Amino acid sequence: MQKIDTHHHVLPPRFVQAWDDNPALSRGLKLPPWSLDQSIEFMGRNNISATILSLGAPATSKGKDSAEAASFCKEINDYTASLRDQHPSQFGFFATLPSLEDTQACIDGIRYSLEVLKADGINLLTSYGGKYLGHPDFRPVWDELNRHAAVVFIHPSFETMEGAIKEPQPLPSPVFDWTHETTRTAVHLITTDTFRTHRECKIILSHGGGTLPYIANRAANLSARLGLMDKSAEEFLDEAKSFYFDLAFAGYEEPLQLLLGFARSGHVLYGSDYPFGLEQELACQLQNIDQALQKREDAPLIARDAALELFPRLKSSQ
């Protein structure tokens, strides 16, 4: 069965250089080797007919001021658009933005990426400057995304790396905390009404939505009973199930079954997390996903068709 990979990372040479030159950002984490040819070979080995590329890391790693960071994001997006243009039936991309605290730079970036580069969507991180995505300061950015009916791909942020457990041994944030970061920003989008008031946006939560499928009922009922939001528990759950969820690093048997039982039909998307997930690490998960799909009538919807509804330009080549 052919699949569309909606969670697949690009590592432009200029980003790799900026990462290596900024130890304060990378904190010793080494980027995996990557090239476009490697992605194409990975796709071939895993029956992936098309891939949506995303940076999935803070582009603020380059530039100490707003103008320099915005220029760096433009460079990243121009590079990724050029990869798409080389293989338009195989690749799309989510554009990278500077920090959402720089409102005008983000709005300019959205317009350039979606109107000029024809990006397939926008990549946001879970937080900026300690503010999650439902923060009032970010409302103008959401208004612009909503005006474009944008697909918005949300990926955990490196911002919380400083808060990782360090003793008696390090527990890296990407391994443990990133699922919680995704859940925090998803719940924030719901409880601040950001999601409900920007329903033209199609929001994808990475890594199976973090821990949201597990804690959604608890969060919904307690938030409603304690008056923490202006909506009922049922309304909270309806919104929670209206997100899209990719399967990157969610291919373990128990969370996979939980997610497939929680999400709304047509809202689960195939995703690999290549190359941050090395192929040998991903093999078991991808196999679990393939085996789970073989037992489901909606397998084509999860593997490919739901993504085609989000990215209709790919329909002609699938």
Residue pairs with C-beta under 8 A, 6 or more apart in sequence:
1 47
1 290
1 293
1 299
1 300
1 303
1 304
2 47
2 48
2 49
2 303
2 304
2 318
3 46
3 47
3 48
3 49
3 270
3 303
3 304
4 48
4 49
4 50
4 51
4 52
4 269
4 270
4 303
4 304
4 307
4 308
4 311
4 314
4 318
5 43
5 48
5 50
5 51
5 52
5 270
5 271
5 272
5 274
6 52
6 153
6 204
6 246
6 269
6 270
6 271
6 307
6 310
7 52
7 54
7 153
7 206
7 207
7 246
7 247
7 248
7 269
7 271
7 272
7 273
8 39
8 51
8 52
8 53
8 54
8 271
8 272
8 273
8 274
9 34
9 53
9 54
9 55
9 56
9 57
9 273
9 274
9 275
9 276
10 34
10 39
10 53
10 54
10 55
10 80
10 83
10 93
11 31
11 32
11 34
11 275
12 55
12 75
12 76
12 79
12 80
14 62
14 72
14 75
14 76
14 79
15 55
15 57
15 59
15 61
15 62
15 76
16 31
18 61
18 62
18 72
19 25
19 26
19 31
19 57
19 61
20 26
20 31
22 61
22 62
25 58
25 61
25 158
26 61
27 161
29 172
29 174
32 275
32 276
32 278
33 275
34 275
36 83
36 86
38 275
39 51
39 53
39 274
39 275
40 87
40 90
42 48
42 272
42 274
42 275
42 279
43 49
43 51
43 90
45 279
46 272
46 286
48 270
48 272
49 90
49 304
49 317
49 318
50 89
50 90
50 91
50 92
50 307
50 311
50 314
50 317
50 318
51 90
51 91
51 92
52 91
52 92
52 93
52 94
52 120
52 121
52 153
52 307
52 311
53 80
53 83
53 84
53 91
53 92
53 93
53 94
54 93
54 94
54 96
54 123
54 153
54 155
55 76
55 80
55 94
55 96
55 123
56 123
56 155
56 206
56 276
57 155
57 158
58 99
58 125
58 157
58 158
58 159
59 69
59 72
59 73
59 76
59 96
59 97
59 98
60 69
60 98
60 99
62 68
62 69
62 72
63 69
63 70
63 71
63 72
66 98
66 102
66 105
67 105
69 98
69 99
69 102
69 105
70 98
70 102
70 105
70 108
70 109
72 98
73 95
73 96
73 97
73 98
73 109
74 109
74 112
76 96
77 93
77 95
77 96
77 109
77 112
77 113
77 117
77 119
78 117
80 93
80 95
80 96
81 93
81 117
81 118
81 119
83 91
83 93
84 91
84 92
84 93
88 317
89 314
89 316
89 317
90 317
92 119
92 120
92 311
92 313
92 314
93 119
93 120
94 119
94 120
94 121
94 122
94 123
94 151
94 153
95 109
95 110
95 113
95 114
95 117
95 119
95 121
95 122
95 123
96 109
96 123
97 105
97 106
97 109
97 110
97 113
97 122
97 123
97 124
98 105
98 106
98 109
99 106
99 128
99 129
100 106
100 124
100 128
100 131
100 133
100 137
100 138
100 141
101 128
101 129
101 131
101 137
103 137
103 138
103 140
103 141
106 141
106 144
107 140
107 141
107 144
110 122
110 141
110 144
110 145
110 148
110 150
111 144
113 119
113 122
114 122
114 148
114 150
115 148
120 151
120 311
120 313
121 150
121 151
121 152
121 153
121 202
121 204
121 310
122 145
122 150
122 151
122 152
122 153
123 153
123 154
123 155
124 133
124 152
124 153
124 154
124 155
125 154
125 155
125 156
125 157
125 158
125 159
126 132
126 133
126 154
126 155
126 156
126 157
126 159
126 181
126 182
126 184
126 185
127 133
127 157
127 159
127 160
127 181
127 184
127 185
128 138
128 157
128 159
129 159
130 159
131 137
131 138
132 184
132 185
132 188
132 189
133 142
133 154
133 185
133 188
133 189
133 194
134 185
134 188
134 189
134 190
134 191
134 192
134 193
134 194
134 195
135 188
135 192
136 192
138 194
139 194
142 194
142 198
142 201
143 198
145 152
145 198
145 201
146 198
146 199
146 200
146 201
147 200
149 200
149 201
149 202
150 200
150 201
150 202
151 201
151 202
151 204
151 310
151 311
152 201
152 202
152 203
152 204
153 204
153 206
154 182
154 185
154 186
154 203
154 204
154 205
154 206
155 206
156 173
156 174
156 177
156 178
156 179
156 181
156 182
156 206
156 207
156 210
157 181
158 173
160 173
160 177
160 181
161 172
161 173
163 173
163 177
164 170
164 171
164 172
164 173
164 176
164 177
165 171
165 176
173 181
178 207
178 210
179 207
179 210
179 211
180 210
180 211
181 210
182 205
182 206
182 207
182 209
182 210
182 211
182 212
183 209
183 210
183 211
183 212
183 215
186 205
186 209
186 210
186 212
186 240
186 243
187 212
187 219
188 194
189 195
189 203
190 196
190 229
190 231
190 236
190 239
190 240
191 223
191 228
191 229
191 236
193 230
193 231
195 203
195 239
195 242
195 243
196 231
196 239
202 244
202 310
203 243
203 244
204 243
204 244
204 245
204 246
204 269
205 212
205 243
205 244
205 245
205 246
206 246
206 248
206 271
207 246
207 248
207 249
207 250
207 273
208 245
208 246
208 247
208 248
208 249
208 250
208 255
208 256
208 259
209 243
209 245
209 250
209 259
209 262
209 263
212 240
212 243
213 245
213 255
213 258
213 259
213 261
213 262
213 263
214 258
216 236
216 237
216 240
216 241
216 262
217 233
217 237
219 236
220 233
220 234
220 236
220 237
220 240
221 233
222 228
223 229
223 233
223 236
224 231
224 232
224 233
224 236
225 233
229 236
231 239
241 262
241 263
241 264
241 267
242 264
242 267
243 263
243 267
244 267
244 268
244 269
244 306
244 310
245 259
245 263
245 267
245 268
245 269
246 268
246 269
246 270
246 271
247 256
247 259
247 268
247 269
247 270
247 271
247 289
247 302
248 271
248 272
248 273
248 277
249 273
249 277
249 285
250 256
250 259
250 285
251 282
251 284
251 285
251 286
251 288
251 289
252 285
252 288
253 288
256 288
256 289
256 292
257 292
259 268
260 268
260 292
260 296
260 302
265 298
265 301
266 301
266 305
266 306
266 309
267 306
268 301
268 302
268 306
269 302
269 306
269 307
269 310
270 289
270 302
270 303
270 304
270 307
272 282
272 286
273 282
274 282
277 285
293 299
293 302
293 303
296 302
304 318
307 314
308 314
308 315
308 318
